[in-house]
Amino acid sequence: MTEIDQVVKVSIKPESLREIEKFVDKLCDQLQINETYYGNILMGMTETFSLCLNSKKKTNLNISYKTDYQTVIIILQPVDNKVLAALKKNPELEDIEGDEMLKQSFLVNSLTEKIEILDNNELHLVFDISAMHDKISKVRQKKLDDYFEQTLTKSLRKKK
């Protein structure tokens, strides 16, 4: 797996979201990642960052990546234990109602191949960037469609 020396230090505050977006833009440009994968990576990273914003730990976050050009592993460190616990749960859609952290965890888990948690509060988000299988793509699309349909339905109920 090729180590990339691009390490970005990001403050855990709302205005740093643009730095996350720039990191993903640069990564996808360097690896010539197409729009489908770009969307998965960007949304996965922004939801993970949003989880970090909700944690009590307001230090800096070091973000880097490594790749073998089949997968890309985005490495975040140090990540608050509360965030790691939320991501580890891997909740189902029906379990996330009313819990913002579980909702974000559901999205991150749905958009990644795997989430790895190492001992030193290091989080690895693993994305498959090889030719995405049609089946995987359809499963991810279904999960996102179900999520947005549930959100829209709740929103419409509240307006009545």
C-alpha positions as CSV (number, residue, x, y, z in Angstrom):
1,M,0.0,0.0,0.0
2,T,1.5,3.3,-1.0
3,E,1.9,5.8,1.8
4,I,1.1,9.4,0.8
5,D,2.9,12.1,2.7
6,Q,0.0,14.5,2.5
7,V,-1.0,15.1,6.1
8,V,-3.5,17.8,6.8
9,K,-4.0,19.2,10.3
10,V,-7.6,20.3,10.8
11,S,-9.0,22.2,13.8
12,I,-12.2,20.6,15.0
13,K,-14.5,23.6,14.4
14,P,-17.3,24.2,11.9
15,E,-15.3,26.5,9.7
16,S,-12.8,23.7,9.1
17,L,-15.3,21.8,7.0
18,R,-13.9,23.5,3.9
19,E,-10.5,22.1,4.7
20,I,-12.0,18.6,4.7
21,E,-13.6,19.3,1.3
22,K,-10.2,20.5,-0.1
23,F,-8.5,17.4,1.2
24,V,-11.1,15.1,-0.6
25,D,-10.8,17.3,-3.7
26,K,-7.0,17.0,-3.8
27,L,-7.1,13.2,-3.0
28,C,-9.6,12.5,-5.8
29,D,-7.7,14.7,-8.3
30,Q,-4.4,13.0,-7.5
31,L,-5.9,9.5,-7.8
32,Q,-8.2,10.4,-10.7
33,I,-11.2,9.1,-8.8
34,N,-14.5,9.4,-10.6
35,E,-17.6,11.3,-9.4
36,T,-19.3,8.3,-7.9
37,Y,-16.4,7.5,-5.6
38,Y,-15.8,11.2,-5.0
39,G,-19.4,11.5,-3.7
40,N,-19.0,8.6,-1.3
41,I,-15.7,9.8,0.0
42,L,-16.8,13.4,0.4
43,M,-20.0,12.5,2.2
44,G,-18.3,9.9,4.4
45,M,-15.7,12.4,5.4
46,T,-18.1,15.3,6.1
47,E,-20.3,13.1,8.2
48,T,-17.3,11.8,10.1
49,F,-16.1,15.3,10.7
50,S,-19.6,16.3,11.8
51,L,-19.4,13.5,14.4
52,C,-16.1,14.9,15.6
53,L,-17.6,18.4,15.9
54,N,-20.2,16.9,18.3
55,S,-17.6,15.4,20.5
56,K,-16.2,17.1,23.5
57,K,-12.6,16.8,22.2
58,K,-11.8,20.0,20.4
59,T,-8.1,19.3,19.5
60,N,-6.7,19.1,16.0
61,L,-7.3,16.2,13.7
62,N,-4.5,14.8,11.5
63,I,-5.9,13.4,8.2
64,S,-3.9,11.5,5.7
65,Y,-4.4,8.6,3.3
66,K,-2.7,5.6,1.8
67,T,-3.7,3.6,-1.3
68,D,-2.9,0.6,-3.4
69,Y,-5.1,2.1,-6.2
70,Q,-7.8,-0.5,-5.5
71,T,-8.7,0.9,-2.1
72,V,-8.0,4.2,-0.4
73,I,-7.7,4.3,3.4
74,I,-8.3,7.7,5.0
75,I,-6.6,8.0,8.3
76,L,-7.9,10.3,11.0
77,Q,-6.2,10.8,14.4
78,P,-6.8,11.4,17.2
79,V,-10.6,10.7,17.2
80,D,-12.7,11.0,20.3
81,N,-13.7,7.7,21.9
82,K,-17.4,8.8,21.7
83,V,-17.1,9.1,17.9
84,L,-15.3,5.8,17.6
85,A,-18.0,4.1,19.7
86,A,-20.8,5.6,17.5
87,L,-19.1,4.4,14.3
88,K,-18.4,1.0,15.7
89,K,-22.2,0.4,16.3
90,N,-23.0,0.3,12.6
91,P,-26.7,1.0,13.2
92,E,-29.6,-0.1,11.0
93,L,-31.9,2.6,9.4
94,E,-34.8,1.8,11.7
95,D,-32.6,2.4,14.8
96,I,-31.4,5.9,14.0
97,E,-34.6,7.9,14.5
98,G,-34.0,10.9,16.8
99,D,-30.3,10.2,17.4
100,E,-28.1,12.5,15.3
101,M,-24.9,10.5,16.1
102,L,-26.5,7.2,15.0
103,K,-27.8,8.9,11.8
104,Q,-24.3,10.1,11.0
105,S,-22.8,6.7,11.9
106,F,-25.3,5.0,9.6
107,L,-24.3,7.2,6.7
108,V,-20.5,6.7,7.2
109,N,-21.0,2.9,7.5
110,S,-23.1,2.9,4.4
111,L,-20.6,4.8,2.3
112,T,-17.4,2.9,3.3
113,E,-16.3,-0.7,2.7
114,K,-15.0,-0.9,6.2
115,I,-14.2,1.1,9.3
116,E,-11.1,0.2,11.2
117,I,-10.4,1.5,14.7
118,L,-6.9,1.2,16.0
119,D,-5.7,1.4,19.7
120,N,-4.3,4.9,19.5
121,N,-7.6,6.6,18.7
122,E,-6.8,6.2,15.0
123,L,-9.7,5.8,12.6
124,H,-9.4,4.3,9.1
125,L,-12.2,4.8,6.6
126,V,-11.7,2.3,3.8
127,F,-13.2,3.0,0.3
128,D,-13.1,0.7,-2.6
129,I,-12.0,2.8,-5.6
130,S,-11.6,0.0,-8.1
131,A,-14.4,-0.7,-10.6
132,M,-17.3,-0.5,-8.2
133,H,-19.5,-3.6,-8.6
134,D,-23.0,-2.8,-9.8
135,K,-24.5,-4.8,-6.8
136,I,-22.5,-2.7,-4.3
137,S,-23.6,0.5,-6.0
138,K,-27.2,-0.5,-6.0
139,V,-27.1,-1.5,-2.3
140,R,-25.5,1.9,-1.4
141,Q,-28.0,3.8,-3.5
142,K,-30.9,1.9,-1.8
143,K,-29.6,2.7,1.7
144,L,-29.3,6.4,0.8
145,D,-32.7,6.5,-0.9
146,D,-34.3,4.9,2.1
147,Y,-32.6,7.4,4.4
148,F,-33.6,10.4,2.4
149,E,-37.2,9.0,2.0
150,Q,-37.5,8.6,5.7
151,T,-36.1,12.1,6.3
152,L,-38.6,13.6,3.8
153,T,-41.5,11.6,5.2
154,K,-40.7,12.9,8.8
155,S,-40.4,16.4,7.5
156,L,-43.7,16.3,5.7
157,R,-45.4,14.8,8.8
158,K,-44.1,17.7,11.0
159,K,-45.5,20.3,8.6
160,K,-49.1,18.9,8.9
